[in-house]
Amino acid sequence: MSIDKAIFNGVKWTGIEFFLNFIFGFVVKLILAKILIPEDFGLVGMATVFISIFTAISEMGISASLIQVSSDETARKYYNTAFVTAIALGAFLFICMCCISPLIAKFYNEPFLNKLIPVLSLGIILRPFTLIPTVIFTRRMEFKVITSISNTSNLIAGIISIGFAIYGAGVWSIALYSVLGSAMQIIFYFFKIKHEWLPKFYWNREYFDKIFTFGVFATGTALFGAFTYNVDNLIIGKMLGPSYLGWYTLAFTLTEIIRQRVSSVMNRVMYPVFCQKQGDKIFIKEYFLKMVKYNAIFLFPLMFFLMLCGEELVLIFWGEKWLGAIVPLKVLSLSVIIHLVINSFGSLLRATGYPKVEMYVVVCLSLFVFIPSLILCINMYGLNGAAYAVLINKIVLLFVAGYILRKRIGIEFKSLFVNLRWILFSLFLSGSISYFIKVSFKDITLVVVVLLLLVFSCLYFLLLYRFSKIEFKNTVSLIFKETK
């Protein structure tokens, strides 16, 4: 199978996983938001700050390290050592979370967190059981298996959590959705992988050292990345309270979380490919720009439409109790558009042997840009200021990443925008027409929003096809080309 066909198959199945997870996850959150109140989501957001950081520590970059190994035979030698390490560390960190939960509850002045955090922390223990199976299928680029397991697990977890919410479980229904999905994946992975690999409690110091040598920088990146993506929740929860954090969580989920999930579709497929091709800079440059372009094709219009009709969408689907999410939703949508210009550059650095550079970027931006601007902007503008701080951080990241890509990979800053020129032009033109249509209506109902979405989407893709015919034809040819 050609590299293009292998990549396409990987993207196809990972994309199906994302699409189904997103659609179903969106429906679950829509239903839960209708039943519950912003404060419930805010409480989970407070707990998630610390759980995300501990989860990043628990992984130790193990999966990235195992995928980065070029030989399958060598990788298999590491599996049991990696598994035992992940299990032991996960158990230790879970105990730590239970011990510090009273301190977290006191920090936020929310006693209920003392009960909620241990339940949500169960995911730290559960994740290591799916680590090795996920690595095995990722190395083989069998993303169809990962897709089916993920979608089935989330479907079951979502149905059960909605049922609990209807019967008055409140915030516990959100916690159940988070934990049950991980538990179901363990069961499905076990039955899928049991004839090929079963965990053994074997640990080798030499293997651990080799895994950790690469993983330490990936861990540092993941740790500070988790801190960066959650420090806004920490500060908002402390300074403004759970209701404000609930509004922000909704806005963040519809923007930045969607970007991360869509990006993971390409990252999961391309990371092992870049690891194998890390010496071929021409290949890496070409396919990195393709990654950015294909992510932008679908995310640019989505984020622009949230900027265009974000207020109407929030009021129609969630009601006036979520009014505070509107401005953050629009600002965060713009920040995602900016980030997409250099999207996935961190994954590229990790795959090409520069995890230390990625870690330094994340640490420096967190300490010297994001946190100071976050505190300052929240003090000046309240909840909206948190979204402004994210936007500032993305702008700085754009220039820093552009410089690093030029120095390490040979991708000029100008070429990042040239790569997206027709997408940006199509977006601007279709967005402008849709905006003038919108202002012609006095009342924006659900029917009008759907009409605007259809007009905007049709114009955008027609314009994009008009200016990118060759790429569209090549993509279609790849889809229908027979595998040799």
N, C-alpha and C positions, 0 to 999 in steps of 0.2 A: 504494500500500500504506500502511495506517495505521501510525503510529509504534509502536503496541502490537504489531502484526503483524510489523513489521520487527525490533523488539527480540526478540520471541519466536523468530523464525526464527534470528536471530543466536545467541541463548542455546541454542536447540536444537542447532545444529550445533557450537557451541563446547562445549556440554555433552557431546555424543557424543564429541568429540575427547578431552575430559578423562576421560570414563568409560572409553573404550577404552585410552587411555594409562595411566590409573591401574591398571586391571585387569591389562593386560599388563606394565606396569612393576612392579607388585606381584609378579606371578608371577616375573618375571626376578630381582628382588631376593630373593625367597623361595628360588629355586633357587640363586642365587649364594651366599646366606648359608648354605645347606645344604652347599655344596661348599667354600666358602672359610672363613676364620677372621676374628674381629673385627678383628685387627690389619691385615688387608688393607683393610678398609673405613676403618679409622683412618688409614692412610697416604694414601688418597685424600682423606679429610677434611682432613688437614693441607695438602695441596696446594691443595684447593678454596678455602681461606681466601684465598689470594693471587690465585688465578685469578678468583674472583668479583669481587674489587675491581678488577682490571685489566679485566675484561669490562664492568663498570659505567662505567669511564672511557672504554672504546673506543666505547661507544654515544653518549656526549655528549648524550643526550636527543634524538637525531636523529629516531627514529621518533615519539616523543611530539610533537615540534615539527611534523613533516610532517602528522601526523594532525590536529593542532590547527588547521592552516590551513583556513580556511572554504571557499576556492575550489579546485576541482580543477585548473583551469588554472594557478593560481599554484603549487600544489603540484608539478605536473609540471615547472615551470621549475627547481625546486630539486633534482630527483631525482639528476641526474648529479653536481652539486656535493656532495650528501650522500653519494653512493656513493663518490666519489673520496676524500673526507675520511675516511670510515669505513675504507676499504681501507688508506690510508696510516697511519692511527692504529693500526689493528689489527696491521699488520706491525711497526710500531715497538714496540708493547707486547709482541708475541710475542718480539722480540729481547731486550727488557728482561727478560722472564720467564726466558729461557734464561740470561741473564747473572747474574741474582740467585739462580738455583736452587741453586748451591753454598752461598750464604749461608743460604738457607732450610733446606737439609739440615743445616748446621752448627747453626743455631738449635734445631732439634728433636733434633739428634744422631741423625739418621736418614740415612745416606749414600745409601740407595736413592732418596731423593727427587730427587737430582741427575739421575737417569735418568727418573723418572716425570713430573716437572713439565713438561719440554719436550713430551712426548707429549700430556698433558692440555691443555696451552696451545694446541694446534692449533685448538681451538674458537674462540679469539680471532680467528684469521685467517679462519676459515670463516663465522662469523656475519654479517659485512658483506655477503656475497654473497646472503643471503636477506632483507636489511633492506628494500630497496625493494619487492620483490614482496609481502612481508607488509604493508607500508604500503598498497600499491595495493588489495589485497583487503580490508583492514580498512576503508579509507575507503569502499569500495563495500558494506561489510557482507556480503561473500561468504565467510562463515566455513566454508561447506561445502568450499571448495577448500583452505583452510588445514587443516581437519580431516583430509581425505583424505591430504594430503601428509605431515602430521605422523604420523598413525597408520601409514601404510605404511613410512615411514622408520624409526620406532621398532621396528616389527615385524621388519624385516630386521636392524637392528642388534642387537636382543635375541636373535634366533635364533643369529646368528653369535657373539655374546659368550658365550652359554651353551655353544656347541660348543667354544670355546676354553677355557672353564673346566673342562669335562669332561676335556679332554686336558691339563690341568695348567698352564694359562697363569697361574693365580693372579691377582694384582692387575691384571695386564695385561688380563684379560677385562673388568674394570670400566672401565678406561681406554678400551678399544675400544668399549664400549657408548656411552660419552659422546661420543666423537669421530665414530664412524661414522654416528650418527643425523644430525648436522649436515651431514656430507658428502652423505648421500643426499638431504636436503632441497634442497640446491643443484641437484642433477640434475633433480629433479622440478619445482622452481620454474622452471628454465630452459625446460623444454619447455612449461610452462603459460603463460609470460609472453612468450615470444620474439617473437610477432607483435605485441605491444603495446608492450613496452619492452625495450630491450637496453642494457646499460651502455656509456657513452662516457666516455673520459677527458677530461672537460671540467670546469673548476673556475672559479667566479665568486666574487670576493671579496665583492661586495654580497650575493649569495645566502647565502654562508657566514655573514656577519654577522647576517643576519635569522634564520637557523636557530639560530645560537649564542646570540643574545640570549635566546630562550626556553629553549634547551637547557641553558644553563649552570646554571640552578637545578634543572632535572630531573636533570642530571648530578650535581650536588651531593647531591641527594636519593638518587639511585641509588647513588652512591659510599658515602655514610654508611649507607645502608640495607644495602648489601652488607657493609660493615664490621660493622654491628650484628648481622646475621644470621650472621656468621662469626667474630666475635671470641670467642664461646664455644668454637668449635672450636680457635682459636688458643691460648687459655689452657688448655683441657683437654689439648690435645696437648702443650703445653710442660710443664704441671705434673704431669699424670697419665700420659701416654704413649698410644701408638696403640691399645692394646686398650680402654682406657676410652673413648677417642674413638670407637671402633667401636661400642660399646654406645650411646653418646649419639647417634651418627649414625642408628642404627636407630630409636630413640625419636623423634628429631626428624623423620625421614622419614615416620613414621606419623602425626604430629600436625601440626606447623607447616608442613611442606612440603605436606601434603594441603590445609590451609587456604589456602595461597598458590595452589595449583593450582585449587581450586574457586573461589576469589575471582577468579582471572584469567578465568574463564568469563564472569562478569558484567562485570568491569572492561573486558575487551577489547571487549565489545559496547557498554557504556554510555559509555565514554570519548568516542568520536566523537559520540555523541548529546548528552552534556553539553556538549561543545565547541560544538555548534551551538545549544544552548539556554541558554548560560551567562548570558544576561540574564533568564531566566524563573525566578525563585527558587521560585515555587510548584511548577512542574514539577520542578525539581531536588530540592526537599525531598521531594515525593511519591515520586519514583522512587528516590532514595537510600534511603529507608526500606524500599521494596520490595526493593531489592538486599540490604539487611541481613537482611530477613525470609526471603527465599528461600534465601540462603546458610545461615542458621541452621536452617531446616527440615531440611536434610540433614546438616549438620555437627554440630549439637548432639547428636543421637542417636548418631552415630558416635563422637564424643569421649567421651560418657558411657559407651558400651559398652566402650571401651578402658579407662576407669577401673574399670568393673565386672569385666571379664574379661581385663585386660591381662596378668596373670601367667600365666594358663592359655594364652592365645594365644601368648605368647613361648615357653613351654616346649613346647607342642604342635608349633608350626611350625618353631621354630629350635633348640630344645634347650637344655640347661643351659649350654652355652658362651656363651649370650646372656643369662644370668641378671641380669647387671648392668644391663640395659636396662629392667628392670621398673618400678622407682620413678620414674626420669626419664620413662618413658612415661606414667604416671598423672598426674604433676604437669604435664607439658606438655599433656596433654589438657585439664586444667582451665584452663590459660593460654589455650588456643585458644578455649574457651567464652567467656571474659572478653573476648578480642579481638573476637569476632564481634558484640558489642553495637555497636561502632563500625567494623565492617569496611568497608574500601574508602574511608575518609574521605580518605586521602592522594590517591588517584586523583581524587576529587571536587575537592579543592583545586587539583590540577594542571589539570583540565579547565576550571575556572571562573576561571582566571587568577591563582591564588595559589601558584605553585610555590615562591616564596621562603619562604612560611609553612611549607609542608610540609618544606622543607629544614631550617629552623630547629628544627622539632619533632624531626626525626630526629637532628640533630647534638646538641642539648641532652640528649635522653634517652640517647643513646649515651654521652656524656662524663660526665654528672652522675648518671645513675641506673644504667644497665645495667652498665657496666664496673666501677664501684666495688662494686656488689652482687655481681657475678660473682666478683671476686677474693676478697671477704670470705666469701661463702657456700662457695666451693670450699675455702678454707682451713679452714672450720669443719665442713663436711659432705661433702667430697669430691665425687664425681661427682653425687650427688643435689643438692648445693648449686648446681650449674650450672642445674639445672631450677628450683630455688627462685628463682634470680636472674631467669630468664625470666618467671616468674610475677609477681614484684615489678614488673618492667618493664611488663608488660601492664596491671597495675592502675593504675600511674601514667599510662600511655598513655590508658586509658579516661577518666580525669578531664580530662587535657589536651585530648584530642580532643573531649570533650563541651563544654568551654568554647569551643573554636574553632568548632565547628559552630553553637553558639548565636550567637556574635558575627558570623560570616561568612555563614552560610546561614539562620539563624533557626530552627534545630532545637533545641528545648529538651531539656535532659538527661533530664528525666522522660519525654519522648515516646520516647526510645530504648528504655526498658524497657517502656513501654506497648505499643510496636510489637511486642514479643516476648512479651507476657504469656501468651498461650495456648500458645505453644510451650514456654515455661518450665514452665507448669503441667502440660502433657501429659508433658513430659520427667520432671518430678519424680514424678508419679504412676506412670507406667509403669516408671520406674527403681526406685522403691521396691518395687513388686510383684516385679520381676525379681530384686532383691537378696534378698528373703525366699525366693524359689524357689531361688536359688543356695545359700544357707546350709543348705538342707534336704538337699543332697547331700553325702555324705562325700568322694567322689572325683569330680573334675571332668574328664571325658573330652571328646573332640572332639564326641561325640554330645550331651552335655549343653550344651556351648557353643553348638552349632547350635540346640538347643532353646531356650536362653535368648535367643538372637538373634531367633528367630522370635516368641517370646512378647513380647519387648520391642518389636520393630518393629511388630507388629500392634497392640499396645496403644497405642503412641505415635501411629501414624497414624490409628487409629480415634478416639482422643480429640481429636486435632487436627482431624479432619474434623467431629467433633461440635461443636466450638467455633468452627470457621471455615468453615461450609458455604457461605456466600456467596462467599468468595474461591476456594474449590475449584470452585464452579460457574462462576465467571467465567473461571478458568484453563482449564477444560475447554472452555468456549464459545470462548475464544480459539484453542485448539488446532484445533478443528474448523470454525471460521469460515472461509468461503471468502475468498480473497484477491481484492480488488476492484481 
